[in-house]
Amino acid sequence: MSSQSADPGDVYVKAGTIVFGLGALATLVTFVPLFLHLTPLPTAAYWLSMLMPAGFLAALTGLFLNARAQRRRVESAAAS
């Protein structure tokens, strides 16, 4: 484990990873019946697939927040 404090975007990255995984799972579940010629799932199941881009956006936001925090730490260390 690192002795550094947690960066501000770590929570976004972790939550985004979980939401992206749920969206990917929902995408697989909704498309399998189409390929196996089974009865398609209701529309609500397809809306759950939209969790995938939402999770990607949350994780990307967390990465940008972490990069900004790291840049500020480097700039403050260079200034002193």
C-alpha positions in Angstrom: 0.0 0.0 0.0 1.0 3.5 -0.7 1.5 6.0 2.1 0.1 8.8 -0.1 -3.3 10.2 0.6 -6.0 9.3 -1.9 -6.4 11.5 -4.9 -9.7 13.3 -5.4 -10.7 11.3 -8.5 -10.1 7.8 -7.0 -13.8 7.5 -6.0 -14.9 8.4 -9.5 -12.6 5.9 -11.1 -13.7 3.1 -8.8 -17.4 3.9 -9.2 -17.0 4.3 -12.9 -15.4 0.9 -13.2 -18.3 -0.7 -11.4 -20.9 1.1 -13.4 -19.1 0.3 -16.7 -19.0 -3.3 -15.7 -22.7 -3.4 -15.0 -23.4 -1.7 -18.3 -21.3 -4.2 -20.2 -23.0 -7.1 -18.5 -26.4 -5.6 -19.3 -25.3 -5.2 -23.0 -24.3 -8.8 -23.2 -27.6 -9.9 -21.6 -29.7 -7.9 -24.0 -27.9 -9.0 -27.1 -27.7 -12.7 -26.4 -31.4 -13.3 -27.1 -31.1 -11.5 -30.4 -28.3 -13.8 -31.6 -30.0 -16.9 -30.4 -33.3 -16.0 -31.9 -35.1 -15.9 -28.6 -37.8 -13.4 -27.4 -36.2 -10.0 -27.1 -36.0 -8.4 -23.6 -38.2 -5.4 -22.7 -37.0 -1.9 -23.5 -35.9 -1.3 -19.9 -33.1 -3.8 -20.3 -31.7 -1.9 -23.3 -31.7 1.3 -21.2 -29.5 -0.5 -18.6 -26.9 -0.8 -21.4 -26.5 3.0 -21.2 -24.7 2.4 -17.9 -21.6 1.5 -19.9 -20.9 5.0 -21.4 -22.0 6.6 -18.1 -19.4 4.5 -16.2 -16.8 5.3 -18.8 -17.5 9.1 -18.4 -17.3 8.8 -14.6 -13.9 7.0 -14.8 -12.6 9.4 -17.3 -13.6 12.3 -15.1 -11.8 10.7 -12.2 -8.6 10.3 -14.3 -8.7 14.0 -15.2 -9.2 15.0 -11.6 -6.2 12.8 -10.5 -4.0 14.3 -13.3 -4.9 17.8 -12.3 -4.2 17.1 -8.6 -0.8 15.5 -9.5 0.1 18.5 -11.7 -0.7 20.8 -8.8 1.5 18.8 -6.5 4.4 18.9 -9.0 4.0 22.6 -9.5 4.0 23.3 -5.7 7.0 21.1 -5.2 8.9 22.9 -7.9 8.0 26.3 -6.6 9.3 25.6 -3.1 
